[in-house]
């Protein structure tokens, strides 16, 4: 129902998200019935443009509307917040979960089974405090100042862990015995704090 009431998300997917994220679209060749894989941005846009004349059914329409970062809203809210069972307690040290990479795979080959599979890499971060704790002393040359600013910008947050999240969505009422499919799976989570060195800003960020 969410995507049925938001037709503007289709344009958001095709114009904003498609150029900046990884997309793969699986379709069937009308003549050979073999699977074709579309990965190029212009190629994908051209394919969907050919469906605008009337051959685009509701399943495909809803999948295009859903194939963007809006699919991340519910699982990220489930992973963050207060209370037991949360991956990140947002009130603790102002921790956050950030999607660093996302890929979308749309399978449009068979009516009633069409779906999008999303793989996201998440970073669990806290403010590093490095911008206030760098504590450089003495007079800085313009070159030093510029380097210092770059260092601070890079160290604005401290990454504690990386997680991989898988999402499946199918609007088809026959995709599961109970109706449309919405599935979130947290594949793994690995600490990355040990990847930080013990020198300079990283050491300051860990201690502060």
BELLIN-V612404 format. One line per field, one symbol per residue. ss: DSSP state (~ for helix, > for strand, _ for the rest). psi: psi as a letter, one per 40 degrees, with the letter a starting at -180 (. if undefined). burial: 1 if it has 24 or more other ideal C-beta (glycine too) atoms within 12 Angstrom, else 0. Layout:
ss->???
psi->???
burial->???
This chain:
ss->_______~~~~~~~~~~____>>>>>>>______>>>>__~~~~~~~~~~~______~~~~~~~~~__~~~~~~~~~~~>>______>>______>>>>>>>>>>>>_______>>>>>>>>>>>>>__~~~~________~~~~~~~~~~~~~__>>>>>>>>>>>>>>_____>__>_>>>>>>>>>>>_~~~____~~~~~~~~_
psi->ddddegdedddddddddddeihihhhihhddeeihhhhehddddddddddedeeehiddddddddegaedeeddddddeiaiiiehdhhdehffiihhhdiiihhhhedhheeiihhhhhhihhiihdeddeedfhiihhidddddddddddddfdihhdiiihhhhhhheheedideaihhhhhhdihhiedeeiaeibddddddd.
burial->0010000011011100110011111110000000000100000110110010000000111111111111110011001100000011000000111111011111111000011111111111110111100100000000000001001100111111111111111111001000011101010000000001000011011100
